[in-house]
């Protein structure tokens, strides 16, 4: 992943980004293909809550980068 914040270029590989977010990077290639079925509903909901910063969600949903 690459990004620019306040004119500073940032680069993270999958492993480092997973460590920073507190989420696993194992199976990243599956996520890239949009096949989330391997995670199971409970784990998918947990990750959705964490990434969306909305701990009270009751169902997982997709998120777009801009949101």
PQR file of N, CA, C, O and H, with PARSE charges and radii, in Angstrom:
ATOM      1  N   UNK A   1       0.842  -1.158   0.000 -0.4000 1.5000
ATOM      2  CA  UNK A   1       0.000   0.000   0.000 -0.0000 2.0000
ATOM      3  C   UNK A   1       0.891   1.227   0.000  0.5500 1.7000
ATOM      4  O   UNK A   1       1.912   1.272   0.687 -0.5500 1.4000
ATOM      5  N   UNK A   2       0.498   2.206  -0.769 -0.4000 1.5000
ATOM      6  CA  UNK A   2       1.207   3.478  -0.762 -0.0000 2.0000
ATOM      7  C   UNK A   2       0.197   4.610  -0.589  0.5500 1.7000
ATOM      8  O   UNK A   2      -0.948   4.510  -1.030 -0.5500 1.4000
ATOM      9  H   UNK A   2      -0.332   2.169  -1.327  0.4000 1.0000
ATOM     10  N   UNK A   3       0.630   5.667   0.048 -0.4000 1.5000
ATOM     11  CA  UNK A   3      -0.234   6.821   0.275 -0.0000 2.0000
ATOM     12  C   UNK A   3       0.645   8.040   0.509  0.5500 1.7000
ATOM     13  O   UNK A   3       1.836   7.916   0.796 -0.5500 1.4000
ATOM     14  H   UNK A   3       1.560   5.748   0.406  0.4000 1.0000
ATOM     15  N   UNK A   4       0.048   9.210   0.384 -0.4000 1.5000
ATOM     16  CA  UNK A   4       0.746  10.448   0.698 -0.0000 2.0000
ATOM     17  C   UNK A   4      -0.065  11.204   1.738  0.5500 1.7000
ATOM     18  O   UNK A   4      -1.248  11.478   1.534 -0.5500 1.4000
ATOM     19  H   UNK A   4      -0.919   9.310   0.151  0.4000 1.0000
ATOM     20  N   UNK A   5       0.573  11.540   2.854 -0.4000 1.5000
ATOM     21  CA  UNK A   5      -0.073  12.270   3.934 -0.0000 2.0000
ATOM     22  C   UNK A   5       0.793  13.478   4.265  0.5500 1.7000
ATOM     23  O   UNK A   5       1.966  13.333   4.611 -0.5500 1.4000
ATOM     24  H   UNK A   5       1.534  11.318   3.020  0.4000 1.0000
ATOM     25  N   UNK A   6       0.214  14.660   4.159 -0.4000 1.5000
ATOM     26  CA  UNK A   6       0.960  15.900   4.415 -0.0000 2.0000
ATOM     27  C   UNK A   6       2.286  15.930   3.655  0.5500 1.7000
ATOM     28  O   UNK A   6       3.334  16.251   4.216 -0.5500 1.4000
ATOM     29  H   UNK A   6      -0.738  14.777   3.878  0.4000 1.0000
ATOM     30  N   UNK A   7       2.217  15.594   2.382 -0.4000 1.5000
ATOM     31  CA  UNK A   7       3.386  15.578   1.499 -0.0000 2.0000
ATOM     32  C   UNK A   7       4.448  14.554   1.869  0.5500 1.7000
ATOM     33  O   UNK A   7       5.584  14.656   1.406 -0.5500 1.4000
ATOM     34  H   UNK A   7       1.366  15.334   1.926  0.4000 1.0000
ATOM     35  N   UNK A   8       4.107  13.577   2.688 -0.4000 1.5000
ATOM     36  CA  UNK A   8       5.028  12.489   3.038 -0.0000 2.0000
ATOM     37  C   UNK A   8       4.526  11.210   2.393  0.5500 1.7000
ATOM     38  O   UNK A   8       3.367  10.835   2.570 -0.5500 1.4000
ATOM     39  H   UNK A   8       3.185  13.494   3.064  0.4000 1.0000
ATOM     40  N   UNK A   9       5.390  10.541   1.649 -0.4000 1.5000
ATOM     41  CA  UNK A   9       5.028   9.267   1.042 -0.0000 2.0000
ATOM     42  C   UNK A   9       5.126   8.162   2.078  0.5500 1.7000
ATOM     43  O   UNK A   9       6.130   8.042   2.781 -0.5500 1.4000
ATOM     44  H   UNK A   9       6.332  10.845   1.505  0.4000 1.0000
ATOM     45  N   UNK A  10       4.089   7.366   2.165 -0.4000 1.5000
ATOM     46  CA  UNK A  10       4.045   6.234   3.089 -0.0000 2.0000
ATOM     47  C   UNK A  10       3.927   4.949   2.288  0.5500 1.7000
ATOM     48  O   UNK A  10       3.203   4.897   1.293 -0.5500 1.4000
ATOM     49  H   UNK A  10       3.274   7.464   1.593  0.4000 1.0000
ATOM     50  N   UNK A  11       4.630   3.920   2.714 -0.4000 1.5000
ATOM     51  CA  UNK A  11       4.551   2.610   2.063 -0.0000 2.0000
ATOM     52  C   UNK A  11       4.473   1.533   3.136  0.5500 1.7000
ATOM     53  O   UNK A  11       5.257   1.525   4.085 -0.5500 1.4000
ATOM     54  H   UNK A  11       5.218   3.962   3.522  0.4000 1.0000
ATOM     55  N   UNK A  12       3.526   0.634   2.973 -0.4000 1.5000
ATOM     56  CA  UNK A  12       3.380  -0.479   3.902 -0.0000 2.0000
ATOM     57  C   UNK A  12       3.196  -1.749   3.103  0.5500 1.7000
ATOM     58  O   UNK A  12       2.463  -1.768   2.114 -0.5500 1.4000
ATOM     59  H   UNK A  12       2.889   0.641   2.202  0.4000 1.0000
ATOM     60  N   UNK A  13       3.859  -2.812   3.527 -0.4000 1.5000
ATOM     61  CA  UNK A  13       3.561  -4.097   2.916 -0.0000 2.0000
ATOM     62  C   UNK A  13       2.409  -4.742   3.690  0.5500 1.7000
ATOM     63  O   UNK A  13       1.974  -4.221   4.718 -0.5500 1.4000
ATOM     64  H   UNK A  13       4.455  -2.796   4.331  0.4000 1.0000
ATOM     65  N   UNK A  14       1.936  -5.838   3.205 -0.4000 1.5000
ATOM     66  CA  UNK A  14       0.764  -6.493   3.782 -0.0000 2.0000
ATOM     67  C   UNK A  14       0.994  -6.862   5.244  0.5500 1.7000
ATOM     68  O   UNK A  14       0.113  -6.658   6.080 -0.5500 1.4000
ATOM     69  H   UNK A  14       2.289  -6.261   2.370  0.4000 1.0000
ATOM     70  N   UNK A  15       2.148  -7.393   5.554 -0.4000 1.5000
ATOM     71  CA  UNK A  15       2.433  -7.824   6.921 -0.0000 2.0000
ATOM     72  C   UNK A  15       2.457  -6.649   7.887  0.5500 1.7000
ATOM     73  O   UNK A  15       1.834  -6.708   8.947 -0.5500 1.4000
ATOM     74  H   UNK A  15       2.863  -7.559   4.875  0.4000 1.0000
ATOM     75  N   UNK A  16       3.166  -5.588   7.536 -0.4000 1.5000
ATOM     76  CA  UNK A  16       3.276  -4.417   8.415 -0.0000 2.0000
ATOM     77  C   UNK A  16       1.918  -3.745   8.592  0.5500 1.7000
ATOM     78  O   UNK A  16       1.572  -3.352   9.706 -0.5500 1.4000
ATOM     79  H   UNK A  16       3.672  -5.541   6.675  0.4000 1.0000
ATOM     80  N   UNK A  17       1.152  -3.607   7.530 -0.4000 1.5000
ATOM     81  CA  UNK A  17      -0.169  -2.997   7.622 -0.0000 2.0000
ATOM     82  C   UNK A  17      -1.075  -3.823   8.531  0.5500 1.7000
ATOM     83  O   UNK A  17      -1.824  -3.264   9.333 -0.5500 1.4000
ATOM     84  H   UNK A  17       1.433  -3.927   6.625  0.4000 1.0000
ATOM     85  N   UNK A  18      -1.014  -5.135   8.414 -0.4000 1.5000
ATOM     86  CA  UNK A  18      -1.795  -6.014   9.297 -0.0000 2.0000
ATOM     87  C   UNK A  18      -1.415  -5.837  10.749  0.5500 1.7000
ATOM     88  O   UNK A  18      -2.283  -5.827  11.621 -0.5500 1.4000
ATOM     89  H   UNK A  18      -0.406  -5.590   7.763  0.4000 1.0000
ATOM     90  N   UNK A  19      -0.125  -5.697  11.020 -0.4000 1.5000
ATOM     91  CA  UNK A  19       0.339  -5.468  12.395 -0.0000 2.0000
ATOM     92  C   UNK A  19      -0.191  -4.137  12.922  0.5500 1.7000
ATOM     93  O   UNK A  19      -0.659  -4.062  14.058 -0.5500 1.4000
ATOM     94  H   UNK A  19       0.581  -5.705  10.311  0.4000 1.0000
ATOM     95  N   UNK A  20      -0.119  -3.090  12.105 -0.4000 1.5000
ATOM     96  CA  UNK A  20      -0.573  -1.773  12.536 -0.0000 2.0000
ATOM     97  C   UNK A  20      -2.080  -1.755  12.813  0.5500 1.7000
ATOM     98  O   UNK A  20      -2.527  -1.111  13.762 -0.5500 1.4000
ATOM     99  H   UNK A  20       0.262  -3.151  11.182  0.4000 1.0000
ATOM    100  N   UNK A  21      -2.857  -2.452  11.994 -0.4000 1.5000
ATOM    101  CA  UNK A  21      -4.309  -2.473  12.165 -0.0000 2.0000
ATOM    102  C   UNK A  21      -4.789  -3.530  13.146  0.5500 1.7000
ATOM    103  O   UNK A  21      -5.949  -3.532  13.558 -0.5500 1.4000
ATOM    104  H   UNK A  21      -2.494  -2.974  11.223  0.4000 1.0000
ATOM    105  N   UNK A  22      -3.885  -4.428  13.515 -0.4000 1.5000
ATOM    106  CA  UNK A  22      -4.265  -5.499  14.432 -0.0000 2.0000
ATOM    107  C   UNK A  22      -5.134  -6.554  13.766  0.5500 1.7000
ATOM    108  O   UNK A  22      -5.962  -7.187  14.420 -0.5500 1.4000
ATOM    109  H   UNK A  22      -2.943  -4.426  13.180  0.4000 1.0000
ATOM    110  N   UNK A  23      -4.944  -6.743  12.461 -0.4000 1.5000
ATOM    111  CA  UNK A  23      -5.693  -7.766  11.727 -0.0000 2.0000
ATOM    112  C   UNK A  23      -4.700  -8.700  11.048  0.5500 1.7000
ATOM    113  O   UNK A  23      -3.585  -8.288  10.729 -0.5500 1.4000
ATOM    114  H   UNK A  23      -4.271  -6.229  11.929  0.4000 1.0000
ATOM    115  N   UNK A  24      -5.082  -9.935  10.826 -0.4000 1.5000
ATOM    116  CA  UNK A  24      -4.141 -10.876  10.206 -0.0000 2.0000
ATOM    117  C   UNK A  24      -3.900 -10.559   8.742  0.5500 1.7000
ATOM    118  O   UNK A  24      -4.784 -10.061   8.045 -0.5500 1.4000
ATOM    119  H   UNK A  24      -5.988 -10.270  11.085  0.4000 1.0000
ATOM    120  N   UNK A  25      -2.701 -10.850   8.287 -0.4000 1.5000
ATOM    121  CA  UNK A  25      -2.400 -10.678   6.866 -0.0000 2.0000
ATOM    122  C   UNK A  25      -2.378 -12.018   6.149  0.5500 1.7000
ATOM    123  O   UNK A  25      -2.239 -12.063   4.927 -0.5500 1.4000
ATOM    124  H   UNK A  25      -1.982 -11.254   8.853  0.4000 1.0000
ATOM    125  N   UNK A  26      -2.514 -13.110   6.896 -0.4000 1.5000
ATOM    126  CA  UNK A  26      -2.581 -14.435   6.273 -0.0000 2.0000
ATOM    127  C   UNK A  26      -3.788 -14.488   5.353  0.5500 1.7000
ATOM    128  O   UNK A  26      -4.876 -14.056   5.733 -0.5500 1.4000
ATOM    129  H   UNK A  26      -2.628 -13.073   7.889  0.4000 1.0000
ATOM    130  N   UNK A  27      -3.612 -15.007   4.159 -0.4000 1.5000
ATOM    131  CA  UNK A  27      -4.703 -15.112   3.211 -0.0000 2.0000
ATOM    132  C   UNK A  27      -5.001 -13.831   2.472  0.5500 1.7000
ATOM    133  O   UNK A  27      -6.077 -13.681   1.893 -0.5500 1.4000
ATOM    134  H   UNK A  27      -2.729 -15.358   3.849  0.4000 1.0000
ATOM    135  N   UNK A  28      -4.057 -12.901   2.483 -0.4000 1.5000
ATOM    136  CA  UNK A  28      -4.276 -11.606   1.822 -0.0000 2.0000
ATOM    137  C   UNK A  28      -4.695 -11.784   0.372  0.5500 1.7000
ATOM    138  O   UNK A  28      -5.543 -11.047  -0.131 -0.5500 1.4000
ATOM    139  H   UNK A  28      -3.183 -13.022   2.953  0.4000 1.0000
ATOM    140  N   UNK A  29      -4.095 -12.771  -0.306 -0.4000 1.5000
ATOM    141  CA  UNK A  29      -4.436 -12.977  -1.713 -0.0000 2.0000
ATOM    142  C   UNK A  29      -5.909 -13.313  -1.887  0.5500 1.7000
ATOM    143  O   UNK A  29      -6.497 -12.986  -2.918 -0.5500 1.4000
ATOM    144  H   UNK A  29      -3.406 -13.370   0.102  0.4000 1.0000
ATOM    145  N   UNK A  30      -6.510 -13.954  -0.904 -0.4000 1.5000
ATOM    146  CA  UNK A  30      -7.942 -14.265  -0.959 -0.0000 2.0000
ATOM    147  C   UNK A  30      -8.751 -12.984  -0.838  0.5500 1.7000
ATOM    148  O   UNK A  30      -9.750 -12.819  -1.538 -0.5500 1.4000
ATOM    149  H   UNK A  30      -6.032 -14.219  -0.067  0.4000 1.0000
ATOM    150  N   UNK A  31      -8.337 -12.070   0.042 -0.4000 1.5000
ATOM    151  CA  UNK A  31      -9.037 -10.799   0.221 -0.0000 2.0000
ATOM    152  C   UNK A  31      -8.973  -9.952  -1.048  0.5500 1.7000
ATOM    153  O   UNK A  31      -9.949  -9.300  -1.419 -0.5500 1.4000
ATOM    154  H   UNK A  31      -7.526 -12.204   0.611  0.4000 1.0000
ATOM    155  N   UNK A  32      -7.834  -9.968  -1.699 -0.4000 1.5000
ATOM    156  CA  UNK A  32      -7.674  -9.182  -2.912 -0.0000 2.0000
ATOM    157  C   UNK A  32      -8.663  -9.648  -3.970  0.5500 1.7000
ATOM    158  O   UNK A  32      -9.165  -8.842  -4.753 -0.5500 1.4000
ATOM    159  H   UNK A  32      -7.041 -10.498  -1.397  0.4000 1.0000
ATOM    160  N   UNK A  33      -8.941 -10.931  -3.996 -0.4000 1.5000
ATOM    161  CA  UNK A  33      -9.891 -11.477  -4.968 -0.0000 2.0000
ATOM    162  C   UNK A  33     -11.337 -11.246  -4.540  0.5500 1.7000
ATOM    163  O   UNK A  33     -12.255 -11.670  -5.242 -0.5500 1.4000
ATOM    164  H   UNK A  33      -8.533 -11.586  -3.360  0.4000 1.0000
ATOM    165  N   UNK A  34     -11.562 -10.589  -3.412 -0.4000 1.5000
ATOM    166  CA  UNK A  34     -12.907 -10.301  -2.917 -0.0000 2.0000
ATOM    167  C   UNK A  34     -13.650 -11.533  -2.434  0.5500 1.7000
ATOM    168  O   UNK A  34     -14.870 -11.480  -2.276 -0.5500 1.4000
ATOM    169  H   UNK A  34     -10.817 -10.244  -2.841  0.4000 1.0000
ATOM    170  N   UNK A  35     -12.955 -12.652  -2.192 -0.4000 1.5000
ATOM    171  CA  UNK A  35     -13.613 -13.858  -1.693 -0.0000 2.0000
ATOM    172  C   UNK A  35     -13.495 -13.889  -0.183  0.5500 1.7000
ATOM    173  O   UNK A  35     -12.517 -14.404   0.360 -0.5500 1.4000
ATOM    174  H   UNK A  35     -11.964 -12.696  -2.320  0.4000 1.0000
ATOM    175  N   UNK A  36     -14.486 -13.342   0.494 -0.4000 1.5000
ATOM    176  CA  UNK A  36     -14.453 -13.256   1.952 -0.0000 2.0000
ATOM    177  C   UNK A  36     -15.080 -14.480   2.628  0.5500 1.7000
ATOM    178  O   UNK A  36     -15.078 -14.580   3.855 -0.5500 1.4000
ATOM    179  H   UNK A  36     -15.281 -12.923   0.054  0.4000 1.0000
ATOM    180  N   UNK A  37     -15.610 -15.398   1.837 -0.4000 1.5000
ATOM    181  CA  UNK A  37     -16.318 -16.542   2.409 -0.0000 2.0000
ATOM    182  C   UNK A  37     -15.422 -17.416   3.286  0.5500 1.7000
ATOM    183  O   UNK A  37     -15.919 -18.098   4.181 -0.5500 1.4000
ATOM    184  H   UNK A  37     -15.611 -15.316   0.840  0.4000 1.0000
ATOM    185  N   UNK A  38     -14.120 -17.405   3.046 -0.4000 1.5000
ATOM    186  CA  UNK A  38     -13.219 -18.240   3.835 -0.0000 2.0000
ATOM    187  C   UNK A  38     -13.095 -17.756   5.278  0.5500 1.7000
ATOM    188  O   UNK A  38     -12.649 -18.513   6.140 -0.5500 1.4000
ATOM    189  H   UNK A  38     -13.715 -16.850   2.318  0.4000 1.0000
ATOM    190  N   UNK A  39     -13.480 -16.512   5.557 -0.4000 1.5000
ATOM    191  CA  UNK A  39     -13.359 -15.959   6.903 -0.0000 2.0000
ATOM    192  C   UNK A  39     -14.449 -16.441   7.844  0.5500 1.7000
ATOM    193  O   UNK A  39     -14.216 -16.572   9.046 -0.5500 1.4000
ATOM    194  H   UNK A  39     -13.842 -15.897   4.857  0.4000 1.0000
ATOM    195  N   UNK A  40     -15.610 -16.701   7.327 -0.4000 1.5000
ATOM    196  CA  UNK A  40     -16.747 -17.032   8.181 -0.0000 2.0000
ATOM    197  C   UNK A  40     -17.434 -15.751   8.637  0.5500 1.7000
ATOM    198  O   UNK A  40     -16.799 -14.702   8.751 -0.5500 1.4000
ATOM    199  H   UNK A  40     -15.800 -16.594   6.351  0.4000 1.0000
ATOM    200  N   UNK A  41     -18.724 -15.843   8.894 -0.4000 1.5000
ATOM    201  CA  UNK A  41     -19.524 -14.660   9.218 -0.0000 2.0000
ATOM    202  C   UNK A  41     -19.059 -13.929  10.470  0.5500 1.7000
ATOM    203  O   UNK A  41     -19.011 -12.699  10.490 -0.5500 1.4000
ATOM    204  H   UNK A  41     -19.240 -16.695   8.802  0.4000 1.0000
ATOM    205  N   UNK A  42     -18.715 -14.679  11.518 -0.4000 1.5000
ATOM    206  CA  UNK A  42     -18.324 -14.046  12.780 -0.0000 2.0000
ATOM    207  C   UNK A  42     -17.031 -13.250  12.641  0.5500 1.7000
ATOM    208  O   UNK A  42     -16.940 -12.122  13.125 -0.5500 1.4000
ATOM    209  H   UNK A  42     -18.754 -15.678  11.502  0.4000 1.0000
ATOM    210  N   UNK A  43     -16.036 -13.832  11.984 -0.4000 1.5000
ATOM    211  CA  UNK A  43     -14.751 -13.143  11.805 -0.0000 2.0000
ATOM    212  C   UNK A  43     -14.902 -11.952  10.855  0.5500 1.7000
ATOM    213  O   UNK A  43     -14.282 -10.909  11.061 -0.5500 1.4000
ATOM    214  H   UNK A  43     -16.110 -14.749  11.591  0.4000 1.0000
ATOM    215  N   UNK A  44     -15.720 -12.110   9.824 -0.4000 1.5000
ATOM    216  CA  UNK A  44     -15.945 -11.017   8.888 -0.0000 2.0000
ATOM    217  C   UNK A  44     -16.609  -9.832   9.587  0.5500 1.7000
ATOM    218  O   UNK A  44     -16.250  -8.683   9.332 -0.5500 1.4000
ATOM    219  H   UNK A  44     -16.223 -12.958   9.656  0.4000 1.0000
ATOM    220  N   UNK A  45     -17.570 -10.101  10.464 -0.4000 1.5000
ATOM    221  CA  UNK A  45     -18.212  -9.037  11.228 -0.0000 2.0000
ATOM    222  C   UNK A  45     -17.205  -8.357  12.162  0.5500 1.7000
ATOM    223  O   UNK A  45     -17.197  -7.132  12.283 -0.5500 1.4000
ATOM    224  H   UNK A  45     -17.862 -11.035  10.672  0.4000 1.0000
ATOM    225  N   UNK A  46     -16.364  -9.147  12.813 -0.4000 1.5000
ATOM    226  CA  UNK A  46     -15.346  -8.591  13.709 -0.0000 2.0000
ATOM    227  C   UNK A  46     -14.410  -7.639  12.961  0.5500 1.7000
ATOM    228  O   UNK A  46     -14.122  -6.543  13.441 -0.5500 1.4000
ATOM    229  H   UNK A  46     -16.371 -10.142  12.715  0.4000 1.0000
ATOM    230  N   UNK A  47     -13.941  -8.059  11.792 -0.4000 1.5000
ATOM    231  CA  UNK A  47     -13.043  -7.212  11.006 -0.0000 2.0000
ATOM    232  C   UNK A  47     -13.763  -5.971  10.483  0.5500 1.7000
ATOM    233  O   UNK A  47     -13.183  -4.886  10.451 -0.5500 1.4000
ATOM    234  H   UNK A  47     -14.175  -8.949  11.401  0.4000 1.0000
ATOM    235  N   UNK A  48     -15.018  -6.123  10.075 -0.4000 1.5000
ATOM    236  CA  UNK A  48     -15.784  -4.973   9.598 -0.0000 2.0000
ATOM    237  C   UNK A  48     -15.931  -3.936  10.698  0.5500 1.7000
ATOM    238  O   UNK A  48     -15.748  -2.743  10.457 -0.5500 1.4000
ATOM    239  H   UNK A  48     -15.490  -7.005  10.101  0.4000 1.0000
ATOM    240  N   UNK A  49     -16.262  -4.382  11.907 -0.4000 1.5000
ATOM    241  CA  UNK A  49     -16.410  -3.456  13.037 -0.0000 2.0000
ATOM    242  C   UNK A  49     -15.105  -2.718  13.307  0.5500 1.7000
ATOM    243  O   UNK A  49     -15.101  -1.511  13.547 -0.5500 1.4000
ATOM    244  H   UNK A  49     -16.411  -5.351  12.103  0.4000 1.0000
ATOM    245  N   UNK A  50     -14.004  -3.450  13.265 -0.4000 1.5000
ATOM    246  CA  UNK A  50     -12.695  -2.847  13.557 -0.0000 2.0000
ATOM    247  C   UNK A  50     -12.302  -1.843  12.480  0.5500 1.7000
ATOM    248  O   UNK A  50     -11.881  -0.730  12.797 -0.5500 1.4000
ATOM    249  H   UNK A  50     -14.007  -4.430  13.070  0.4000 1.0000
ATOM    250  N   UNK A  51     -12.432  -2.219  11.228 -0.4000 1.5000
ATOM    251  CA  UNK A  51     -12.006  -1.338  10.144 -0.0000 2.0000
ATOM    252  C   UNK A  51     -12.932  -0.143   9.967  0.5500 1.7000
ATOM    253  O   UNK A  51     -12.485   0.934   9.574 -0.5500 1.4000
ATOM    254  H   UNK A  51     -12.773  -3.123  10.970  0.4000 1.0000
ATOM    255  N   UNK A  52     -14.214  -0.322  10.252 -0.4000 1.5000
ATOM    256  CA  UNK A  52     -15.172   0.778  10.104 -0.0000 2.0000
ATOM    257  C   UNK A  52     -15.226   1.653  11.350  0.5500 1.7000
ATOM    258  O   UNK A  52     -15.875   2.699  11.352 -0.5500 1.4000
ATOM    259  H   UNK A  52     -14.578  -1.198  10.571  0.4000 1.0000
ATOM    260  N   UNK A  53     -14.539   1.221  12.417 -0.4000 1.5000
ATOM    261  CA  UNK A  53     -14.568   1.928  13.700 -0.0000 2.0000
ATOM    262  C   UNK A  53     -16.000   2.089  14.212  0.5500 1.7000
ATOM    263  O   UNK A  53     -16.374   3.123  14.765 -0.5500 1.4000
ATOM    264  H   UNK A  53     -14.012   0.371  12.416  0.4000 1.0000
ATOM    265  N   UNK A  54     -16.785   1.033  14.009 -0.4000 1.5000
ATOM    266  CA  UNK A  54     -18.179   1.007  14.460 -0.0000 2.0000
ATOM    267  C   UNK A  54     -18.402  -0.317  15.185  0.5500 1.7000
ATOM    268  O   UNK A  54     -18.859  -1.287  14.579 -0.5500 1.4000
ATOM    269  H   UNK A  54     -16.482   0.193  13.560  0.4000 1.0000
ATOM    270  N   UNK A  55     -18.081  -0.363  16.483 -0.4000 1.5000
ATOM    271  CA  UNK A  55     -18.115  -1.629  17.219 -0.0000 2.0000
ATOM    272  C   UNK A  55     -19.508  -2.230  17.403  0.5500 1.7000
ATOM    273  O   UNK A  55     -19.619  -3.387  17.807 -0.5500 1.4000
ATOM    274  H   UNK A  55     -17.710   0.424  16.975  0.4000 1.0000
ATOM    275  N   UNK A  56     -20.559  -1.486  17.122 -0.4000 1.5000
ATOM    276  CA  UNK A  56     -21.905  -1.992  17.383 -0.0000 2.0000
ATOM    277  C   UNK A  56     -22.630  -2.479  16.130  0.5500 1.7000
ATOM    278  O   UNK A  56     -23.843  -2.682  16.164 -0.5500 1.4000
ATOM    279  H   UNK A  56     -20.469  -0.546  16.794  0.4000 1.0000
ATOM    280  N   UNK A  57     -21.908  -2.669  15.026 -0.4000 1.5000
ATOM    281  CA  UNK A  57     -22.540  -3.206  13.826 -0.0000 2.0000
ATOM    282  C   UNK A  57     -23.062  -4.610  14.109  0.5500 1.7000
ATOM    283  O   UNK A  57     -22.478  -5.341  14.910 -0.5500 1.4000
ATOM    284  H   UNK A  57     -20.922  -2.504  14.998  0.4000 1.0000
ATOM    285  N   UNK A  58     -24.140  -4.983  13.465 -0.4000 1.5000
ATOM    286  CA  UNK A  58     -24.708  -6.317  13.660 -0.0000 2.0000
ATOM    287  C   UNK A  58     -24.572  -7.185  12.431  0.5500 1.7000
ATOM    288  O   UNK A  58     -24.857  -8.381  12.479 -0.5500 1.4000
ATOM    289  H   UNK A  58     -24.614  -4.390  12.815  0.4000 1.0000
ATOM    290  N   UNK A  59     -24.137  -6.594  11.320 -0.4000 1.5000
ATOM    291  CA  UNK A  59     -23.887  -7.378  10.115 -0.0000 2.0000
ATOM    292  C   UNK A  59     -22.713  -6.777   9.361  0.5500 1.7000
ATOM    293  O   UNK A  59     -22.502  -5.564   9.372 -0.5500 1.4000
ATOM    294  H   UNK A  59     -23.905  -5.622  11.280  0.4000 1.0000
ATOM    295  N   UNK A  60     -21.962  -7.635   8.712 -0.4000 1.5000
ATOM    296  CA  UNK A  60     -20.818  -7.133   7.960 -0.0000 2.0000
ATOM    297  C   UNK A  60     -21.320  -6.484   6.674  0.5500 1.7000
ATOM    298  O   UNK A  60     -22.386  -6.823   6.160 -0.5500 1.4000
ATOM    299  H   UNK A  60     -22.134  -8.621   8.702  0.4000 1.0000
ATOM    300  N   UNK A  61     -20.540  -5.562   6.179 -0.4000 1.5000
ATOM    301  CA  UNK A  61     -20.897  -4.885   4.923 -0.0000 2.0000
ATOM    302  C   UNK A  61     -19.619  -4.494   4.220  0.5500 1.7000
ATOM    303  O   UNK A  61     -18.552  -4.431   4.831 -0.5500 1.4000
ATOM    304  H   UNK A  61     -19.674  -5.287   6.596  0.4000 1.0000
ATOM    305  N   UNK A  62     -19.733  -4.238   2.964 -0.4000 1.5000
ATOM    306  CA  UNK A  62     -18.542  -3.829   2.225 -0.0000 2.0000
ATOM    307  C   UNK A  62     -18.262  -2.357   2.488  0.5500 1.7000
ATOM    308  O   UNK A  62     -19.162  -1.573   2.790 -0.5500 1.4000
ATOM    309  H   UNK A  62     -20.599  -4.289   2.468  0.4000 1.0000
ATOM    310  N   UNK A  63     -17.000  -2.011   2.365 -0.4000 1.5000
ATOM    311  CA  UNK A  63     -16.592  -0.626   2.565 -0.0000 2.0000
ATOM    312  C   UNK A  63     -15.763  -0.210   1.364  0.5500 1.7000
ATOM    313  O   UNK A  63     -14.965  -0.994   0.852 -0.5500 1.4000
ATOM    314  H   UNK A  63     -16.269  -2.648   2.120  0.4000 1.0000
ATOM    315  N   UNK A  64     -15.944   0.979   0.929 -0.4000 1.5000
ATOM    316  CA  UNK A  64     -15.157   1.522  -0.165 -0.0000 2.0000
ATOM    317  C   UNK A  64     -14.026   2.368   0.399  0.5500 1.7000
ATOM    318  O   UNK A  64     -14.167   2.980   1.458 -0.5500 1.4000
ATOM    319  H   UNK A  64     -16.593   1.616   1.345  0.4000 1.0000
ATOM    320  N   UNK A  65     -12.918   2.400  -0.301 -0.4000 1.5000
ATOM    321  CA  UNK A  65     -11.733   3.116   0.142 -0.0000 2.0000
ATOM    322  C   UNK A  65     -12.044   4.566   0.499  0.5500 1.7000
ATOM    323  O   UNK A  65     -11.500   5.083   1.475 -0.5500 1.4000
ATOM    324  H   UNK A  65     -12.803   1.903  -1.161  0.4000 1.0000
ATOM    325  N   UNK A  66     -12.887   5.219  -0.250 -0.4000 1.5000
ATOM    326  CA  UNK A  66     -13.207   6.622  -0.009 -0.0000 2.0000
ATOM    327  C   UNK A  66     -14.014   6.862   1.248  0.5500 1.7000
ATOM    328  O   UNK A  66     -14.070   7.993   1.728 -0.5500 1.4000
ATOM    329  H   UNK A  66     -13.330   4.799  -1.043  0.4000 1.0000
ATOM    330  N   UNK A  67     -14.640   5.839   1.794 -0.4000 1.5000
ATOM    331  CA  UNK A  67     -15.465   5.986   2.980 -0.0000 2.0000
ATOM    332  C   UNK A  67     -14.668   5.747   4.231  0.5500 1.7000
ATOM    333  O   UNK A  67     -15.209   5.831   5.334 -0.5500 1.4000
ATOM    334  H   UNK A  67     -14.594   4.919   1.403  0.4000 1.0000
TER
END
